[in-house]
Amino acid sequence: MTSADTAPSRRSVGDRCRDWGVPAWGAIGILLLATVGVWLIWTLRVIVVPVFVAGILAVALAPIVRWLIAARVPRGVASLVTLLLALGALAAFGYAIAPTIADQFAGIGDAVGEATDRLQGWVERERPFGFTGDDVERARERVSGVGVGEAVDVVGVTPAAGLRYVGTALAAVLIAIVSTFFFLRDGPIIREAIVARARNGRADAVGAACDGAVSGLRSFLAGAALLGLVEGTAVGVVLWLTGSELALVMAALTFMGAFLPFIGATITAALAVAVALVTAGTGPAIIVAIVVVVVQQFDNDLLAPIIYGKLLQLHPLVVILAAAAGIEAAGVIGAFATVPVVAAATGAHRRWTESRTTGSPVASATETR
């Protein structure tokens, strides 16, 4: 055995510590940078969240821009027309359902009163936990006697703070609209700027990763929209058939809740059962609960694995854990943002790996246009 063969065993403890110390300090540095980055994003969330939403909207609207460009419409005009069409469709939808929502909310007060009467009668007969109908009556008088000013004091929002919140919300909406337009118009430019900064012959891989991120995000949006359509239709129909109020509103909320994977569906399902209980009674509420549970089991056990497996190539457990981590870290904002970020990162990593393996770009830049 030569001295070269025995050299590794004779290395000092200090040398070994140095070998482990370099990657350890590198990991600590990356962790610190990530922590600072997350803190900065959270501090600037009033700006970051609208820009993030604009990115999602741009990915969803990009096919329309490409279609208009194919029809020889200048890119800037196509982006503006697409944005205006989207805003117009949203306004038209709101205008179409606003009268229905107003009519349903107009009768919600009477429905709540009737539900309270039924609750009071049940408490009077059964006396659960020692409560009586007089206790329900006193609670009703206490709630009905709270004025707007008292309610504001309870919530802790002053008029000045309310105006500030409204101004912040309006600014966020404006930022989202403007950012969406620029993402639609300058998407290819942004992509090429990122690719141009790649070094050591990695331009093709970086471009493929950008396209993969867009593809992953688009797949997530398509899957969530499909699940939301199924669940929203089921909830709206069963509420309408049972004579409950707010069927159209709950259908729309259920559809939007699908973009908070698994968690949004649970919240909207509970709201649907509560609406049925208040506006139609115990029997309809039980029917709604049964239908909602069956539909959600169908979606979670059959549709979600197929959709997130084939479209997104992401296991449903990863989606659940990502959404849970987002809620723990940043509440509703985290639940909304984490899964799209994971979808985009997964798509980018997959395309990057494929590109580096094959040595050629696997995705066309048209995906981001």
N, C-alpha and C positions, 0 to 999 in steps of 0.2 A: 504494500500500500504506500503510495507516494504522499509527500507532504501536502500536495494540492488536495488530495482526497480528505485529509484530516483537518484542513484549514477551517472549514465551516464550524466544526465542533469546538475549535479553540478561540472563537470570537468572544470578545469580552462582553460583559453585561451592558456596558455603556454603548458599545456598537449596536447591540440588538435594540436597546432602548431608542437609539437614534433612528434606527430603521422603522420602528413603530411610531416614533414621535412625529415624523414628517407627515404621514397620512392622517394621524390623529389631529394634529394642528390644522391640517387642510380641512378635515371634516368640521372642526370647531369653527373655522373661518366661514365655511359655506353655511353652517347653521346660523351664525351671527348675521351674515348677509341676508339670509332668508327671513330672519326675524325682523331685521330693519325694513326689508321690503314689504313684509306683511303689515308692519306698523304704519309705514308710509301710505300704503294702499288704503288701510282703514281710516287713517287721518284724512285722506283726500277722497273719501268714498262718495262725497257729494258730486265729485267730478268723475271718479273712476266708474261708478255704477252706471251713469248715463252713457258713458263711452262704451262700456261693456255691452249694455243693451243695444246700442247703435251697431256694434259689431255683429251681434246676433241677427238684428234686423237686416243688415246689409247682406249677410250670408243667405237669409231667406229670400230677399228680393233680387239677388244677383241674377237669377235666371231670366227675369223680366228685362233687365238691362241688356243682357246678352241677346235676347230676342229682338229688342229694338235696334241694337247695333247691327244685327244681321239684316235688318230692314233699312239699313243705311241712315240711321238717325245718329247724329253726333253723340259721343259718349256723355258729354256734359248735359245735353238736352235729355238724353235717355235717362240719366240718373235723376234729373229733376222731375221728369214726367212720372217715373216710377214712384218716387217719394210722394208726389202729389196724389197719385192714384191710391197709394196705401193710406195716406191720411184721409182722402175722400171716402174710401171704403169704410174706414173706421168711423168717420163722422156719420155716414149714411146708416151704418149698423146701429149706432147710438140713437140716431133720430128715429129709426124704424121701431126700436124696442122701447124707447123712452115712454110713450103713452101707455104701453102695457105695464111697464114697471111702475109708473105713477099710479095707475088704477089699482094694481095689486098692493102697493104700499098704502094706498088710501084706506083699504079695508083691513090692513094688518092690525090696526089698533083695536077694532071690534073683535077680530079673531083672538087677539091676546086676551081681551076682556073675557070672552067666552071660555077660553082655555083656563083662565084663572078661576072662573066660576066652577068649572068642572073639578079643578084641583081642590078648591075649597070644599066642595061637596064630598070628594073622596076622603079628604083629611077628616072631615066631620064624622064620616061613617067609620073609618078604619082607625083613626087616632094613632098614626105611626109615630113611634118614639115619644109618645105623650103629647104631640102637637094637636091643636084643635082648630076648628074653622076660624075662631077669633084670632088666632095667631096669623093665619093667612090674611085675614082682613086688615090687621094692623100693619103687616108688611106691605100690603097694597097701598094703604093710605100713606105710609112713609115714603114709598117710591113715587107715588103720584104727586106728593107735596113738595118734591125737590124741584126747585126752579132752575133755570138755565145758569144763573149766577152761582148757585150752590153746586151744581154739577161741575162747573168750571173749576171751582175751588177744590172739589174732591179730586179731579184729574190733575190739578196742579198746572194748568196751562193758562197763562195770562193773555189778555188780548194782544199785547205787544209780541209775545212769543208766538201766538197764533198767526199773526201777520208775517212774522219772520219765517215760520214753517211754510206758509203759502208761497212766499217769495222764493224760498229755496226750492220748493217743488216746481214752480214755474220755470226757474232757471235750469233745473235738471231736465225738464221736458225740452226746453229750447236747445240745451247742449246735445241731447240725444238726437233731435231732429237734424241739427246742423252736422253733427258727426256722422250720422247715417248718410247724408248726401255726399260728404267727402269720401267716406269709405266706398260708396258705390262708384263715384267718379274716379277716385285715385287708387282703387284697389290694386291694379296691376303695377302702378308706380311704387306703391308701398312694398309690394312683393319683390320687385326688382331691386329696390334699395336694400332690402334685407339680404337678398342673394348676393349682391355686389360686395357685401362686407365679408363674405365667406372666404376663407383662405385654404391653402394647401389642397387645392383641387376639390373642395367640398361644395362647390356652387350647385352642382346638380342635386346632391343629397339635401342641401338646405332648401332648394326650390321644391323638391319632392316633399319635404317635411311641412313646408308652408301649405302646399296643396292638400296634404294628408290632414292637417289641422282643420282646414275648411271643410273637407269631406266628412271628417268625424263629427264636426259640429252640425253640419247639414243632416247627417244621418240621425243624430240625436233629436233634432227638431222634427224630422219626419216621423220618427217613432213616437215621440211624445204627443204629437198632433193626432196620430192614429189612435193611440190609447185614449186620449182625451175625447175624441169624437165618439168612440164606443161608449165610454162611461158617461159623458155628458148627455148623449141621446137617451141612454137607459134611465138616468136620473130624471131628466125632463119628462119623459113619457110616463114613468110610474107616478110622478107627482101630479101630472095632469089627469091621469086615469083615476087616481084616488081622491080627486077634488081638492088637492092642496093648492095653496097660493104660491106665487113666486117660482113657478115651474121653469119659465124661460130664464129667469135670473140664476137659478141654481144650476141649470144646464150650462150656462155660460161660465159660471164659477168653477164647475167641475171640469170643463174643458181646459180652463186656464190652470187649474190645480194639477193637471197632468204634467206640467212643466216643472213641478216640484216632485220628482219621481217618488212613488209609493207614499210619501208623507202627505203631499197635497191631496191625493185621493182620499186618504183617511180623514183629513180635516173637512173636506167638502161633503163626504158621506155623513159625518156627524151633523153638519149643518143641515143637510137635506132631511135627516130624521127629525131634527128639532123643528124645522119648518113644518113638516107634516104633522107633528104632534101639536103644535100651537094652532095651526090653521085648519086641520081636518079632524084631529082626535087621535085616540090611542090606536084604534084598529088600523087606520091608514098608515100611521107611523110604523107599526109592526110590519106591515106589508112592504113599506119603503125600505125598512132595515133589512128585511130578508132579500129583497131584490138587489140592494146595494152590495150586500155581502157576497151574493152569488156572482154578480158581475165583477166585483173586485177579485174574487178567487179565480174566475175565468181569465181575467186580464193578467193577474200576477203569475198564475201557474202555467198558462198556455201562451197568451199573446206576448207578454213582456219578454220571456226567454227567447221567443222566436224573433221578435222585433229587435231587441237589444243584442241578440246573438248574431243575427244575419246582417242587419243594417250597420250596427255599431261594432260588432265583434267584441263585445264587452259583456262579461258575466253579470247577471242581475245582482248578485251579491256585492260586486264592486260598486254598482250604482247605489245600492242601499247604504253601504258603508260610507261612500263619498257624501251622500246627502246627509247622513247622520253627523259626520265630521263637520260638514259645513254649518249645520244648525248649532252644533256645540261651539264652534269658533265665532260665528257671526250672525246667528239667528236666521231670520227669513232670508236675508241677503245671501248668507252663506249657502243655504239650501238651494237657492236659485242659481247661484254662480258655480258651485263646486262641480256638479255633474257635467255641465257643458265644458268646463275647463278640463276635466278628466277625459271627456270624449275627444276634445281637440288634441290633448296631449297623446292619447292613445293612437289616434289617427296619424299624428306627426311621427311618433316613434315607429309605427308600422311602416310608413312610407320611407322613412330614413333608413331603416334596416334593410328593406327590400332594395332601395337604391344603392346602398353601399355593397350589398351582396352581389347584385347583378352588374354594378359598375356603370349603370346608365339610369337616367331619370325614368321613373315608372308612371309619372302623372304629368299630364299636360298643364301648362300654365293657365289654360282656359278655365280651369276649375275655379280660379279666384277672380275671374272677370265677370 
